[in-house]
Amino acid sequence: MNEWFTVEILDNDSYIISEYNHWEETHCYLLLGTNKAALIDTGLGVSNIRNVIDELTQLPISVINTHAHWDHIGGHHLFEDISIHTLEADWLSKQFPIPLQLVKSNLLKEPCQFPQNFNIDTYQIYQGLPTTILNDGNVIDLGNRKLQIFHTPGHSPGHICLYEESKEYLYSGDLIYTGCLDAFYPTTNPYDFMNSVSKMKDLPLKKLLPAHHSLDISTTLVSDIFNGFKEIYESGRLVQGNGVFEFQNFSIHI
């Protein structure tokens, strides 16, 4: 198996593919259906995630993008079938909103242990046409598994979460995780972020599956994060530029 990625079994037909050697600690999710497999995000692009996928399944792969930030689209060039929310299709096909040099400087932040064959000089941001445009309420059918799309803007305009009702799994992207939740970039919106978390907090959940950091988290984190946003909002400080707010298992940067 590839030295860069860690593969963990989520259940009989689901895998978590993680990049623990990088400070982002990104997670991608491979979900096997009877007709095809879904790959939720493709990670940093530091190493070849396609090689890992091909060792796990020979099913056709559909990439489903939680959002088009650089740390979630790094392996897109290795796949042909890519789905993204309509509001971020242009980020993939026309102009990524952050300059390449800034992306490289973010990628190189410590701590990280890159594989020997990684060359930052040849690193590029993916650009290409998505094959499918997603909207709120869409359902992706893998054959015996269905993923419901929830448009959850705030961290980015076209951010989505995916809910697998039959398993009560929520693939939460960058909306919910332990660590610092970012709503301070020009393309973020802290008020939308709060409302998106509110939209997720009443779903029946057995597993909460984030795009970064710890996988050992309680499903109550959704409500905890909503309450954090609500506290900031009620204090009149849910406005960009007010800094970082610390809570027990997470922080919010606005």
C-alpha positions as CSV (number, residue, x, y, z in Angstrom):
1,M,0.0,0.0,0.0
2,N,1.1,3.6,-0.7
3,E,3.4,5.0,2.0
4,W,1.6,8.4,2.2
5,F,-2.0,7.1,2.7
6,T,-3.4,5.3,5.7
7,V,-6.4,3.0,4.8
8,E,-8.9,2.1,7.5
9,I,-12.0,-0.1,7.2
10,L,-15.2,1.8,8.1
11,D,-17.5,-1.1,7.5
12,N,-17.8,-4.1,5.1
13,D,-18.1,-1.8,2.0
14,S,-16.5,1.5,3.1
15,Y,-13.0,2.7,3.6
16,I,-11.3,5.8,5.0
17,I,-8.2,7.0,3.2
18,S,-6.2,9.4,5.3
19,E,-3.1,11.7,5.0
20,Y,-1.9,11.7,8.6
21,N,1.6,12.7,7.7
22,H,0.4,16.2,6.9
23,W,-0.9,18.9,9.3
24,E,-4.3,18.9,7.5
25,E,-4.9,15.2,8.3
26,T,-7.3,14.9,5.4
27,H,-9.8,12.1,5.0
28,C,-11.3,10.8,1.8
29,Y,-14.0,8.1,1.8
30,L,-14.4,5.2,-0.6
31,L,-18.0,3.8,-0.6
32,L,-18.6,0.6,-2.6
33,G,-22.0,0.0,-4.2
34,T,-23.2,-2.7,-6.5
35,N,-23.0,-0.6,-9.6
36,K,-20.2,1.9,-8.8
37,A,-18.1,3.3,-6.0
38,A,-18.1,6.9,-4.7
39,L,-14.9,8.6,-3.6
40,I,-15.7,11.6,-1.4
41,D,-12.9,14.1,-2.1
42,T,-9.4,13.2,-3.5
43,G,-7.1,14.9,-0.9
44,L,-4.0,16.9,-1.1
45,G,-2.5,15.6,-4.3
46,V,0.8,14.8,-2.7
47,S,0.7,11.1,-3.7
48,N,-1.3,9.0,-6.1
49,I,-4.6,8.2,-4.5
50,R,-5.8,6.3,-7.6
51,N,-3.2,3.6,-6.9
52,V,-4.7,3.1,-3.5
53,I,-8.3,3.0,-4.9
54,D,-7.4,0.4,-7.5
55,E,-6.1,-1.9,-4.8
56,L,-9.4,-1.7,-3.0
57,T,-11.9,-2.0,-5.9
58,Q,-12.3,-2.4,-9.6
59,L,-15.7,-0.7,-9.7
60,P,-16.2,2.5,-11.7
61,I,-15.3,5.5,-9.5
62,S,-17.4,8.6,-9.2
63,V,-15.7,11.4,-7.3
64,I,-18.0,13.5,-5.2
65,N,-16.5,16.8,-4.1
66,T,-17.6,18.2,-0.7
67,H,-16.1,21.5,-2.0
68,A,-13.4,22.8,-4.3
69,H,-10.7,23.8,-1.9
70,W,-7.2,22.8,-2.8
71,D,-6.9,20.1,-0.1
72,H,-9.9,18.3,-1.4
73,I,-9.2,18.3,-5.1
74,G,-5.6,17.2,-5.3
75,G,-6.2,13.9,-6.9
76,H,-9.0,14.9,-9.3
77,H,-6.8,14.6,-12.3
78,L,-6.6,10.9,-11.8
79,F,-10.4,10.4,-12.3
80,E,-12.8,11.1,-15.1
81,D,-16.2,11.3,-13.3
82,I,-16.3,14.3,-10.9
83,S,-19.4,15.8,-9.2
84,I,-19.5,19.2,-7.5
85,H,-22.2,21.7,-6.4
86,T,-23.2,24.2,-9.0
87,L,-21.8,27.2,-7.1
88,E,-18.2,25.8,-7.3
89,A,-18.2,24.4,-10.8
90,D,-16.3,27.4,-12.0
91,W,-13.6,27.0,-9.3
92,L,-12.8,23.7,-11.0
93,S,-13.2,24.7,-14.6
94,K,-12.2,28.3,-14.8
95,Q,-10.3,30.0,-11.9
96,F,-9.4,28.7,-8.5
97,P,-9.9,31.5,-6.0
98,I,-6.5,31.2,-4.3
99,P,-3.1,31.8,-6.1
100,L,-0.9,28.7,-6.6
101,Q,1.9,30.2,-4.6
102,L,-0.3,30.7,-1.6
103,V,-1.6,27.1,-1.9
104,K,2.0,25.8,-2.0
105,S,2.9,27.8,1.1
106,N,-0.1,26.4,2.9
107,L,0.8,22.9,1.8
108,L,4.3,23.2,3.1
109,K,3.4,24.3,6.6
110,E,4.8,22.2,9.4
111,P,4.2,19.5,10.6
112,C,4.4,17.3,7.5
113,Q,6.6,14.4,6.3
114,F,6.3,14.3,2.5
115,P,7.2,11.2,0.5
116,Q,10.6,11.2,-1.1
117,N,9.2,11.4,-4.6
118,F,7.1,14.5,-3.9
119,N,8.2,17.6,-5.8
120,I,6.6,20.9,-4.8
121,D,7.9,22.6,-8.0
122,T,5.6,20.4,-10.1
123,Y,2.5,20.7,-7.8
124,Q,-0.5,22.1,-9.6
125,I,-4.1,23.0,-8.7
126,Y,-6.6,20.8,-10.6
127,Q,-8.5,22.5,-13.4
128,G,-11.1,20.7,-15.4
129,L,-14.8,20.3,-16.2
130,P,-16.9,18.5,-13.7
131,T,-19.1,15.8,-15.3
132,T,-22.1,16.2,-12.9
133,I,-23.5,19.4,-11.3
134,L,-25.0,18.8,-7.8
135,N,-27.8,20.7,-6.1
136,D,-29.4,20.5,-2.7
137,G,-31.7,17.4,-2.4
138,N,-30.0,15.4,-5.2
139,V,-29.6,11.7,-4.4
140,I,-26.6,9.7,-5.7
141,D,-27.4,6.0,-6.2
142,L,-24.5,3.5,-6.1
143,G,-26.7,0.5,-6.7
144,N,-27.5,-0.6,-3.1
145,R,-26.5,2.6,-1.4
146,K,-27.9,6.1,-1.7
147,L,-26.2,9.4,-0.7
148,Q,-28.4,12.5,-0.2
149,I,-26.8,15.9,-1.0
150,F,-27.3,18.7,1.5
151,H,-26.1,22.1,0.4
152,T,-24.3,23.5,3.4
153,P,-22.6,26.8,2.5
154,G,-20.5,28.9,4.9
155,H,-17.0,27.4,4.7
156,S,-17.4,27.8,1.0
157,P,-20.3,28.8,-1.3
158,G,-21.0,25.3,-2.7
159,H,-20.0,23.1,0.2
160,I,-22.1,20.0,0.6
161,C,-22.5,17.3,3.2
162,L,-23.6,13.8,2.2
163,Y,-26.0,11.8,4.3
164,E,-26.4,8.0,4.0
165,E,-29.7,7.4,5.6
166,S,-29.6,3.6,5.6
167,K,-26.4,3.6,7.7
168,E,-27.1,7.0,9.4
169,Y,-23.6,8.2,8.3
170,L,-22.9,11.9,7.8
171,Y,-19.9,12.8,5.6
172,S,-19.5,16.3,6.9
173,G,-16.6,17.7,4.8
174,D,-15.2,20.9,6.4
175,L,-18.5,21.8,8.1
176,I,-18.0,19.6,11.2
177,Y,-14.7,18.4,12.6
178,T,-12.5,18.8,15.7
179,G,-10.0,21.5,15.1
180,C,-10.4,25.1,13.8
181,L,-13.4,25.7,11.6
182,D,-12.7,28.4,9.1
183,A,-15.1,31.1,8.2
184,F,-12.7,34.0,7.8
185,Y,-11.7,33.8,4.1
186,P,-13.4,36.3,1.7
187,T,-15.3,33.3,0.1
188,T,-16.7,32.1,3.5
189,N,-19.8,33.3,5.4
190,P,-20.1,32.7,9.1
191,Y,-23.8,33.3,9.2
192,D,-24.4,30.7,6.5
193,F,-22.0,28.4,8.3
194,M,-24.1,28.6,11.4
195,N,-27.3,27.9,9.5
196,S,-25.8,25.0,7.7
197,V,-24.7,23.4,11.0
198,S,-28.2,23.9,12.2
199,K,-29.6,22.1,9.2
200,M,-27.5,19.0,10.1
201,K,-28.0,18.8,13.9
202,D,-31.3,17.0,13.9
203,L,-30.3,14.2,11.5
204,P,-30.3,10.7,13.1
205,L,-26.6,9.8,13.2
206,K,-24.6,6.8,14.1
207,K,-21.3,8.0,12.6
208,L,-20.0,11.5,11.9
209,L,-17.3,11.3,9.3
210,P,-15.3,14.6,8.8
211,A,-12.7,15.6,6.2
212,H,-10.0,16.4,8.7
213,H,-8.4,15.4,12.0
214,S,-9.8,13.0,14.6
215,L,-12.2,10.3,13.5
216,D,-13.0,9.4,17.1
217,I,-15.7,12.0,17.6
218,S,-19.2,11.9,19.1
219,T,-22.2,12.7,16.9
220,T,-23.0,15.3,19.5
221,L,-20.3,17.5,18.0
222,V,-22.8,18.8,15.4
223,S,-25.0,20.3,18.2
224,D,-21.9,21.5,20.1
225,I,-20.7,23.4,17.1
226,F,-24.1,24.9,16.4
227,N,-24.3,26.0,20.0
228,G,-20.8,27.6,19.6
229,F,-21.9,29.6,16.6
230,K,-25.2,30.5,18.3
231,E,-23.3,31.9,21.3
232,I,-21.1,34.0,19.0
233,Y,-24.1,35.2,17.0
234,E,-26.1,36.1,20.2
235,S,-23.1,38.1,21.4
236,G,-23.2,40.2,18.2
237,R,-19.7,39.0,17.1
238,L,-20.5,36.6,14.2
239,V,-18.8,38.9,11.8
240,Q,-15.6,38.3,9.9
241,G,-12.5,39.8,11.5
242,N,-13.4,39.0,15.1
243,G,-10.8,36.3,15.4
244,V,-10.7,32.8,16.9
245,F,-13.3,31.6,19.4
246,E,-12.2,28.6,21.5
247,F,-14.6,25.8,22.6
248,Q,-14.0,22.4,24.2
249,N,-13.4,20.3,21.2
250,F,-13.1,22.8,18.4
251,S,-12.6,26.5,17.6
252,I,-14.2,28.9,15.1
253,H,-12.2,31.4,13.1
254,I,-14.2,34.2,11.8
